Amino acid sequence: MTKDEIKKYEEFLNELKRRENLDLFRKKFKEKYDVKISLGLSRIKIGLGWDPNEFLDLDASCFLLDESNKCPTVKHLVFYGNKFSPDQAVKGADDDRTGGSSDGDDDEEIEVDLNKVDSKIQSLVFTATIYEFEERKQNFGQLSNSYIRLVDTVTNEEIAKYDLTEDFSSESAIEFGRIYKKDNAWKFEAIGKAYKGGLMFLCKKYGIQVE
């Protein structure tokens, strides 16, 4: 084998090992958090945090999905460009472009009042993405102490949490988890899927046309 062929083979093995480790992590995470419990609460929040970095912008978003698993309209994506869902159940985060808005706490938060969610909405998917990741050649591995978490804001109990820096070091988008409706009750399911396509990839997945 030539040096180039050996290098490509080593890169292939490293990528294979990384994917195997990620699959194992997802399995362990789902075993720990994917209890699919009835939340029995009225308010939750998604918290996103990372150490200050003036060159890296992390964003929290929420996709409100109907029975077809798509956003009914573009306004059913709550993110830095659209702060409220049409039913006013979801309030988006103030855009923190550096991670410097807090000291060790959440830098961006999405607030949800489940009692206000429109009846046609069957699930809410929460994500974290890196802004302009492609132009800047960035991924979660370049952040320090980055995480995304789900919190019951009535009891202040943390329901689930991902360490983005360690667990998704080469990706730029993650589906953290979803709140879904079943038998007239809201339940939580861990997802833990990461992608390299940023917010645009997720928009296309959930039926939002992006130019």
N, C-alpha and C positions, 0 to 999 in steps of 0.2 A: 504493500500500500504506500502511496505517496504521502508526504507530510500533510497536504491539504485533505486527503481522504481520511487520514487518521484524525485530524482536527474535527472534521465534520462528524465522524463516528463518535468521538468523545462528546461533542456537543449534543448529539442525538441521545447518548446514554444519560447525560446530565439532565436533559429535558424530560426523558422518560422517568428518571428517579424523582424529579421535582413533581411530576404529575402523580406518581404513585404516592408520594408523601402528602400531596394536596388531597387526594382521594381518601387517604387514611384519616387526615384531619377532619374532612367533612363528615365522615362516618362517626368519628368520636364526638364531634360537635352536635350532630343530630341526635345521637344517643343521649347526650347530656341535656339538650335544650328542646328538642323536637317532641315535646310531650303532648302537643295539640290539646292543651287544656282550655276549658271555657274561661275566658279572661275575667268575666264577671266584674268589669270595671267600666268606667265612663270616659276616662281620659288617660292617654299615654303620650309618650314623647320618644322620638328617635334622636339620640345625641351623637354628634360626630366631633372628635377631638384629635388634635395633633400638635406637636411642638412648633413654635413659630418658625416659619420659613417663607421669606419674602418672595421666593421664586416658585413656590408650589401652592396651588389653590385647589382645595378639596371641597366638594359640594355634596350635600345631602338632598335627596329627591324622593318623591312619593308618586307612584303610578296608581290611580284609582281605576280598577278594571271591572267590566261588566261580565255577564255570563259567558261571553265569547272569549274572555281573557284578554280583552283589548280595552284601550281607553276610548270611551264614547266620543270624546272631542279632545282637541289639543289642550283645552283648559283643565282636563283631568290629569294633567301632569303638573304637580306642584314642585317648583324648583326655584332657582335664583331669578328666573325670568317671569315667574307667575306665582305670586305669594299665597293665593287662596284658591281652594277648590270651589267649583260652582255652588255646592251646598254649604260652604263655609265650615265644613267639618275639619278640614285640614288647613293649618296655617304653616306656611313655609318659613325657612330660616332666613335671618338676615345674612347676607353673603359676607363671610369672613375670608378675605383673599390671602391671608398669611398665617392663620392659626394663632393670632396674637390677641384675640378678644377675651381670652380667659387665662387664668393661671392654674393649669392642672385640671380644669373642668371642661365641659362641652364647649366647643367653639361655635358649632352650629346646631340648632335644635328644630325639629319639626314637631308641632303639637297637633294631636288628633283628639277630637271629641266624637267617640263612636256613636253616641246617641243622635248625632246630626247627620250621619252618613246617609246619602240618598239610597232609597230601597233598591234601585237598579244596580248599585255597586255591590259586587260579590266579594271583592278582595282588594287589599291595599298592599302593594309591594314597595319595600323601602330599599333604597340603593345609595351607594357612595361612588362618586366618580371624580376623576382628576380633570380639571379644566385645561383645555389646550394641551393635552398630554402628548399628542402626536407632534405638534410643532416644537414642543420643548423636550421631546424624548424622555418623558417622565413615567414613573410607575410608583406603586405603593411602597416599594422597597427603598425609595429615596426619602421617605418620611421618617420621622422619629416619633415613637410613642403614639402612633395613629390607631384609632379604634372607632367602631360604631356600636351603639348599644340601644336596647329597648328598655324603657323604664315605665313603671306604673306611677303616674304623677300624683295619684291620691295617697298611696302608701310610701312612695319614693323607693319602691323595691325594684332592683335591677333584674329583669327577666332573662336577658341574653346579651352577650357581648362578643365581638370579634376583634382580635388584634390584627389590624390590616398590614402592618409593617412586616411581621414575621410570617403570617399565613398566606399572604397574597403578594409576594415580593416583586413579581414581574407583570402584574396586571394593572389596568387603569379603571376598571369598573367592577363593582360587586353587587349582586343581589343578596342583601343581608337576610331578609326574612319577609314573611307576609302575614297579615291578619286576614283571615277569611271567615266567611259566614257559613255555618252549617247548623241545621235544625234550629234556626233563629238565635244562634249563639255565636259570638266571636271567638275564634281560636287562633293560636299562634303556631306557625310552622317555620322552622329554620330552613333556609335555602343554601346559603354558602357557596353560590356559584360565582366565579370570577371570569372576567373577559378582558380582552385587550382593545376593545373598540370604544371605550368611553361611553358618555351619555348618548351619543348618536346611535350606537349599536342597540342600546336598550329602547330608545324611541322607536326604532324600526321593528323591534321585536313585539312591542305592544301597540303597534298600529298607528303611530304618529309619523306623519310624513315630514321628513327633514330635507331641506334644500341644500 
